[in-house]
Amino acid sequence: MRYINAQGILPEDVLAVVQKYLDGAYLYIPRKLSNKKNWGDGTQSKQQTAQRNAQIYAEYKSGKNVPALVEKYFLSDKSIQRIITLGRKAEQK
């Protein structure tokens, strides 16, 4: 996200109203609900995380213990346990 000068895009009357509340301050304007994107939609992050989690679960099933997975993947114990639990649930479906 980058900084945009409101003076260059907002009509003077709108800018005056905004300045009444936030004179010289930074303001975050959220996207409209219709324009919101889900996490990972613009990148490969979702797919990469799913592949990593599948690899973690496969290694766990083949005998690697949680502390070894924590060290290898630099994740917390709870994160590894969550990934294993989700992997088990996915297998049961």
N, C-alpha and C positions, 0 to 999 in steps of 0.2 A: 504494500500500500504506500502511496506517495502523497506528499503534501500538495494541496491545491489551494491557491489563494481565492477565497470566496469573493473578493472584490471583482475578480475577473469573470465570474460566472453567475453570480446572483444579482437580480435587479436591486436597485438602491433601496427601495422600500423594504424588501425582504431582508437585506443586509442590515438595515437599521433595526429591525425587530430582533434579529439574532444578536446584534451588538448590545441590545438592551439587556440581554441575559448573560452573554459571554463576550465581553469586550476584550479582545486580544488573546483569548484562550483557544486551545485546540478542541475541536469538536469531532467526534466520530459519528458518522451518519450511516446506520446499518442499511443493508440491502433490503429491498422489498421482498416479502415472502416468496413471491412468484419468481424472483431472480436468484434465490439462494441456491448454492451448490452444496452437495454433500462433501464430506472430507474425502480427499483423494480423487475427486472427479477430474481435476485438471492435470493430474500426474499419474505415475505408475505406482504410487505409494500403497494403494489398497492391494494391488496384485502382489507387490513385493512382500508386503507384510503377511498376506495369506500364504505365499510360498514359504516364507521363513517359518511361520507357525506350523505348517505341514511338515517341514523338515525337522523342527524341534520335536513334534509328536512322534514322527517316525524314529528318530534317534532314541527317544524315551522308550518306545515299544521294543526297540532292539537291545535295550539293556542299559542305556546311559542313565545315570541317576540325576536328580534335580540339581544338586550342587555343581556337577560337571557342566550341565546345560547353562546354569547361571553364569559360570565363568566363561564358557565359550561364546555365549550370545550377549553378554553384558546386560542382562535383564535381572530384575529382582526375582527373588524366590516366589513371591506372590504372582508375578506375571507368568513365570514358567508353569506354576500350578494351574493358573487360569487357562493357559493354552492347552495343557494336558486335559483338563476337564472338558473344554470345548471340543477337543479332538475325540474324546470318548463319546460325548453326546452325538457328534456327527456320525460316528461309526454305528451307533445304535439305531439310527434312522433308517 
